[in-house]
Amino acid sequence: MEKVWELHGLTLEEYRRIKEYLGREPGSVELGILGALWSEHCSYKSSRKVLREFPTQAEWVVQGPGENAGVVKIDEKVWIAFKIESHNHPSFIEPFHGAATGVGGIIRDVLSMGARPIALADSLRFGEPTDEQTARLLKGVVKGISFYGNSVGVPTVAGETFFDPSYQTNPLVNAFCLGILPANRLLRARAEREGQLLFLIGSSTGRDGIHGAVMASDKLGGDEQDKRPRVQIGDPFFGKKLIEATLEAVELGLVVGMQDLGAAGLAGASSEIASKSGLGVELYLEKVPLRESGMTPYEIILSESQERMLLVVEEKNVPKLEELARKYHLSHAVVG
């Protein structure tokens, strides 16, 4: 039988550290949040030492590591935002949806900077090309990438695919997105002061993707079918509406900062905003628009339902944002 900390992807040492911080046994919601936020997928706890070795500073770099995407200057009028990220485990477990949501997530990362996504690329690694499993994975991944990109209206302009036996049980699915934004209109995942509100906009929240961040950080070991419910389900048509609504809100000056809801869902997005702002966050989970009945606080805060953004806004701008959300037929609510 798995220990309580193992159910949340934590080690015994991490569990003991949590107890020490809290001075008591953690509750299930606390364990769920920390298990997701401390996962490799969210925290890069084993790879950050290597990532720090990469050069990240130059006169043309506007935003380096620490935000949803990097931003560099093109000229005095135009900046570009870009990011590449893997969706390996989800794509192995459920190739179509794993790859599709990888594309959707990377698009929202670029959108979070206030940029319009304009191009996609991918870098793929699979095992032996003659193997039946490789053929199944390849077909599903390519179909998922093309489905989401074509449907959301962002073209895939480049890609590469390699086959090698070393990737037989661990294929790599890397998605890249490039966006464009006017110079000096960069947004970050942070509030400017206390009292600003968190406005959730996009798709409603369901039970899909819960424990997705932990699953994406786990070892693959023959129980992939049991993990399929943890893979998020994307809706690129909703994604397109979210892009247009978000950019219109930015252009109207209604957004202070924003963070997309990906790994760890609302827990991840609100924690990132709080951390980068040096502030605390109070969440109203009862106000989150739900697509399923009977959802618990644990499920609501950790759901990784796709096509959702968390905007930092001034209270006076909420009516305009609500009107904008209704215009694009998007779920919305002040949730913090």
C-alpha positions as CSV (number, residue, x, y, z in Angstrom):
1,M,0.0,0.0,0.0
2,E,1.3,3.4,-1.0
3,K,2.1,5.9,1.8
4,V,0.2,9.1,2.0
5,W,3.2,11.1,0.7
6,E,3.7,8.7,-2.2
7,L,0.2,9.3,-3.4
8,H,1.1,12.9,-3.9
9,G,4.5,12.3,-5.5
10,L,6.5,13.3,-2.4
11,T,9.5,11.7,-0.8
12,L,9.5,10.8,2.9
13,E,12.1,13.6,3.4
14,E,9.8,16.1,1.7
15,Y,6.9,15.0,3.8
16,R,8.9,15.4,7.0
17,R,9.9,18.9,5.8
18,I,6.3,19.8,5.3
19,K,5.4,18.7,8.8
20,E,8.3,20.7,10.2
21,Y,7.2,23.8,8.3
22,L,3.6,23.5,9.4
23,G,4.2,22.2,12.9
24,R,1.5,19.5,12.3
25,E,0.3,16.8,10.0
26,P,-0.6,18.4,6.6
27,G,-4.2,18.1,5.3
28,S,-5.1,16.4,2.0
29,V,-5.5,19.7,0.1
30,E,-2.1,20.9,1.4
31,L,-0.5,17.7,0.4
32,G,-2.1,17.9,-3.0
33,I,-0.9,21.4,-3.6
34,L,2.7,20.8,-2.4
35,G,3.0,17.5,-4.2
36,A,2.1,19.3,-7.4
37,L,4.2,22.4,-6.8
38,W,7.3,20.4,-5.6
39,S,7.1,18.0,-8.6
40,E,9.9,18.1,-11.2
41,H,7.4,19.4,-13.8
42,C,6.7,22.5,-11.7
43,S,9.9,23.1,-9.7
44,Y,12.7,21.8,-11.9
45,K,14.2,20.6,-8.7
46,S,16.7,18.2,-10.3
47,S,17.4,20.1,-13.5
48,R,17.7,23.7,-12.3
49,K,21.4,23.3,-11.6
50,V,22.0,22.5,-15.2
51,L,19.6,25.2,-16.5
52,R,21.4,27.9,-14.5
53,E,24.5,27.2,-16.7
54,F,22.8,28.6,-19.8
55,P,23.5,32.2,-20.8
56,T,20.4,34.3,-20.2
57,Q,21.5,38.0,-20.3
58,A,22.2,40.3,-23.2
59,E,21.3,43.8,-24.2
60,W,18.4,42.4,-26.4
61,V,17.0,40.2,-23.6
62,V,13.9,41.8,-22.1
63,Q,12.8,38.9,-20.0
64,G,14.9,35.9,-19.0
65,P,14.1,32.9,-16.8
66,G,11.5,33.3,-14.1
67,E,8.4,34.1,-16.2
68,N,6.1,32.2,-18.5
69,A,8.2,32.9,-21.6
70,G,11.4,34.6,-22.7
71,V,11.1,38.0,-24.4
72,V,13.7,39.7,-26.7
73,K,13.9,42.9,-28.6
74,I,13.6,42.9,-32.4
75,D,13.6,46.7,-32.8
76,E,12.3,49.8,-31.1
77,K,8.7,48.8,-31.9
78,V,8.5,45.1,-31.8
79,W,9.4,42.4,-29.2
80,I,9.0,38.6,-29.5
81,A,8.1,36.1,-26.8
82,F,9.0,32.4,-27.1
83,K,9.1,29.2,-25.1
84,I,9.8,25.5,-25.6
85,E,8.5,22.9,-23.2
86,S,8.2,19.2,-23.1
87,H,5.0,17.1,-22.7
88,N,6.7,13.7,-22.7
89,H,4.8,11.6,-20.1
90,P,1.3,12.7,-21.1
91,S,2.1,12.0,-24.7
92,F,3.3,8.5,-23.9
93,I,0.2,7.8,-21.9
94,E,-2.3,9.4,-24.3
95,P,-0.5,10.5,-27.5
96,F,-3.2,12.6,-29.1
97,H,-4.4,14.6,-26.0
98,G,-0.9,14.7,-24.5
99,A,0.6,16.3,-27.5
100,A,-2.4,18.5,-28.2
101,T,-2.4,20.0,-24.7
102,G,1.3,20.4,-24.9
103,V,0.7,22.8,-27.8
104,G,-2.2,24.5,-26.0
105,G,-0.1,25.0,-22.9
106,I,2.8,26.6,-24.7
107,I,0.5,28.9,-26.6
108,R,-0.9,30.2,-23.3
109,D,2.5,30.6,-21.9
110,V,3.4,33.1,-24.7
111,L,-0.1,34.7,-24.4
112,S,0.6,35.3,-20.7
113,M,3.3,37.7,-21.6
114,G,0.8,39.8,-23.6
115,A,2.0,38.5,-26.9
116,R,0.0,37.1,-29.8
117,P,1.1,33.6,-30.7
118,I,2.0,33.4,-34.4
119,A,4.0,30.2,-35.0
120,L,4.6,26.8,-33.6
121,A,7.4,24.2,-34.0
122,D,8.1,20.8,-32.5
123,S,11.0,18.5,-31.7
124,L,10.2,14.8,-31.4
125,R,12.1,11.7,-30.4
126,F,10.8,8.2,-30.7
127,G,12.1,4.6,-30.4
128,E,12.6,2.0,-33.2
129,P,10.5,3.1,-36.2
130,T,9.6,-0.5,-37.0
131,D,8.1,-1.1,-33.6
132,E,4.2,-1.1,-33.3
133,Q,4.2,1.1,-30.2
134,T,6.4,3.7,-31.9
135,A,4.0,3.8,-34.8
136,R,1.1,4.2,-32.5
137,L,2.8,7.0,-30.5
138,L,4.0,8.8,-33.7
139,K,0.6,8.8,-35.3
140,G,-1.1,10.0,-32.1
141,V,1.4,12.7,-31.3
142,V,1.5,14.2,-34.9
143,K,-2.2,14.1,-35.1
144,G,-2.6,15.9,-31.7
145,I,-0.1,18.6,-32.6
146,S,-1.7,19.3,-36.0
147,F,-5.2,19.2,-34.6
148,Y,-4.6,21.8,-31.9
149,G,-2.4,24.1,-34.0
150,N,-4.7,24.1,-37.0
151,S,-7.9,24.5,-35.0
152,V,-6.6,27.3,-32.9
153,G,-5.2,29.1,-35.9
154,V,-1.5,29.1,-35.1
155,P,0.6,27.4,-37.8
156,T,3.3,24.8,-37.2
157,V,6.2,26.2,-39.3
158,A,9.0,23.9,-38.4
159,G,9.7,20.5,-36.8
160,E,12.1,17.6,-36.5
161,T,11.7,13.9,-35.7
162,F,14.4,11.4,-34.7
163,F,14.2,7.7,-34.0
164,D,16.6,5.9,-31.7
165,P,16.2,2.8,-29.4
166,S,17.1,4.9,-26.3
167,Y,13.6,6.6,-26.6
168,Q,11.7,3.4,-26.8
169,T,10.0,3.7,-23.4
170,N,10.4,7.5,-23.0
171,P,9.6,9.5,-26.1
172,L,10.3,13.2,-26.1
173,V,7.6,15.7,-27.3
174,N,8.8,19.2,-27.2
175,A,6.5,22.1,-28.3
176,F,7.7,25.6,-29.2
177,C,5.7,28.8,-29.6
178,L,6.7,32.2,-30.9
179,G,4.6,35.3,-30.2
180,I,4.8,39.0,-31.1
181,L,4.0,42.0,-29.0
182,P,4.5,45.8,-29.1
183,A,7.6,47.1,-27.4
184,N,7.1,48.1,-23.7
185,R,3.7,46.2,-23.4
186,L,5.1,43.2,-21.6
187,L,2.9,41.6,-18.9
188,R,4.2,39.4,-16.1
189,A,2.5,37.0,-13.6
190,R,2.3,39.4,-10.7
191,A,0.2,42.0,-8.9
192,E,1.3,45.6,-8.3
193,R,-0.2,46.0,-4.9
194,E,-2.5,44.5,-2.3
195,G,-6.2,44.5,-2.9
196,Q,-6.1,43.7,-6.7
197,L,-8.4,40.9,-7.8
198,L,-7.9,37.5,-9.5
199,F,-10.2,37.1,-12.5
200,L,-10.6,33.6,-13.9
201,I,-11.6,33.4,-17.5
202,G,-11.8,30.7,-20.1
203,S,-13.2,27.2,-20.0
204,S,-15.1,25.9,-16.9
205,T,-13.3,23.6,-14.4
206,G,-13.7,19.9,-14.4
207,R,-11.9,16.8,-13.0
208,D,-9.5,16.3,-15.9
209,G,-5.8,16.5,-15.3
210,I,-5.8,16.2,-11.5
211,H,-2.3,15.0,-10.4
212,G,-1.2,15.8,-14.0
213,A,2.0,17.6,-12.8
214,V,2.9,14.7,-10.5
215,M,2.3,12.2,-13.3
216,A,4.4,14.2,-15.7
217,S,7.3,14.0,-13.2
218,D,6.9,10.3,-12.4
219,K,8.7,7.3,-13.8
220,L,6.9,5.4,-16.5
221,G,6.4,1.8,-15.3
222,G,3.6,-0.1,-17.0
223,D,0.6,1.5,-15.3
224,E,0.1,4.0,-18.1
225,Q,-3.6,3.1,-18.6
226,D,-4.3,3.9,-14.9
227,K,-2.9,7.3,-15.4
228,R,-4.9,8.3,-18.5
229,P,-7.5,10.3,-16.5
230,R,-4.6,12.5,-15.4
231,V,-3.9,13.7,-18.9
232,Q,-5.6,17.0,-19.7
233,I,-8.2,17.3,-22.5
234,G,-7.7,20.4,-24.7
235,D,-10.3,22.3,-26.7
236,P,-8.6,24.5,-29.3
237,F,-11.8,26.3,-30.3
238,F,-12.1,27.5,-26.8
239,G,-8.4,28.2,-26.9
240,K,-8.9,30.5,-29.9
241,K,-11.7,32.5,-28.1
242,L,-9.5,32.8,-25.0
243,I,-6.6,34.2,-27.1
244,E,-8.8,36.9,-28.6
245,A,-10.5,37.8,-25.4
246,T,-7.3,38.0,-23.4
247,L,-5.5,40.2,-26.1
248,E,-8.5,42.5,-26.3
249,A,-8.5,42.9,-22.5
250,V,-4.7,43.7,-22.7
251,E,-5.2,46.2,-25.5
252,L,-8.0,47.9,-23.5
253,G,-5.7,48.2,-20.5
254,L,-7.8,46.0,-18.2
255,V,-5.0,43.6,-17.2
256,V,-2.3,44.2,-14.6
257,G,-0.7,40.8,-14.9
258,M,-1.7,37.2,-15.8
259,Q,-0.8,33.6,-15.5
260,D,-2.2,30.7,-17.4
261,L,-3.6,27.6,-15.6
262,G,-1.5,24.7,-16.6
263,A,0.3,22.3,-14.2
264,A,-1.2,22.3,-10.7
265,G,-4.1,24.4,-12.0
266,L,-5.4,27.2,-9.8
267,A,-3.0,26.2,-7.1
268,G,0.0,26.7,-9.4
269,A,-1.2,29.9,-11.1
270,S,-2.2,31.7,-7.8
271,S,1.0,30.5,-6.1
272,E,3.2,31.9,-8.9
273,I,1.4,35.2,-8.9
274,A,1.7,35.4,-5.1
275,S,5.4,34.5,-5.0
276,K,6.4,36.9,-7.8
277,S,4.4,39.7,-6.2
278,G,5.7,39.2,-2.7
279,L,2.1,39.0,-1.5
280,G,-0.4,36.4,-0.2
281,V,-3.5,35.2,-2.1
282,E,-7.0,34.5,-0.8
283,L,-9.0,32.2,-3.1
284,Y,-12.8,31.8,-3.3
285,L,-13.1,28.2,-4.6
286,E,-16.9,28.3,-4.3
287,K,-16.9,30.9,-7.1
288,V,-15.0,28.9,-9.6
289,P,-17.2,28.0,-12.6
290,L,-17.5,24.2,-12.7
291,R,-18.5,21.8,-15.4
292,E,-19.1,18.9,-13.1
293,S,-21.2,18.6,-9.9
294,G,-19.9,17.6,-6.5
295,M,-16.3,18.7,-7.0
296,T,-14.3,19.0,-3.8
297,P,-11.9,21.8,-2.9
298,Y,-9.1,19.4,-3.6
299,E,-10.4,18.8,-7.1
300,I,-11.2,22.4,-7.8
301,I,-7.8,23.8,-6.8
302,L,-5.8,21.1,-8.5
303,S,-7.8,20.6,-11.7
304,E,-5.7,21.1,-14.8
305,S,-8.7,21.7,-17.1
306,Q,-7.3,23.6,-20.1
307,E,-8.0,26.9,-21.8
308,R,-8.1,29.0,-18.6
309,M,-6.2,32.2,-17.6
310,L,-5.9,34.0,-14.3
311,L,-5.8,37.8,-14.7
312,V,-4.7,40.3,-12.1
313,V,-7.1,43.2,-12.3
314,E,-8.4,46.3,-10.6
315,E,-11.9,46.0,-9.1
316,K,-13.2,48.9,-11.2
317,N,-12.4,47.0,-14.4
318,V,-14.3,43.8,-13.5
319,P,-17.6,44.9,-15.2
320,K,-15.7,45.5,-18.5
321,L,-14.0,42.1,-18.2
322,E,-17.3,40.4,-17.5
323,E,-18.8,42.0,-20.6
324,L,-15.8,40.9,-22.6
325,A,-16.1,37.3,-21.4
326,R,-19.7,37.2,-22.3
327,K,-18.9,38.5,-25.8
328,Y,-16.6,35.5,-26.3
329,H,-18.9,33.1,-24.5
330,L,-16.2,32.3,-21.8
331,S,-16.8,31.2,-18.2
332,H,-15.6,33.8,-15.8
333,A,-15.5,34.8,-12.1
334,V,-13.6,36.8,-9.5
335,V,-11.9,33.9,-7.6
336,G,-9.5,35.8,-5.3
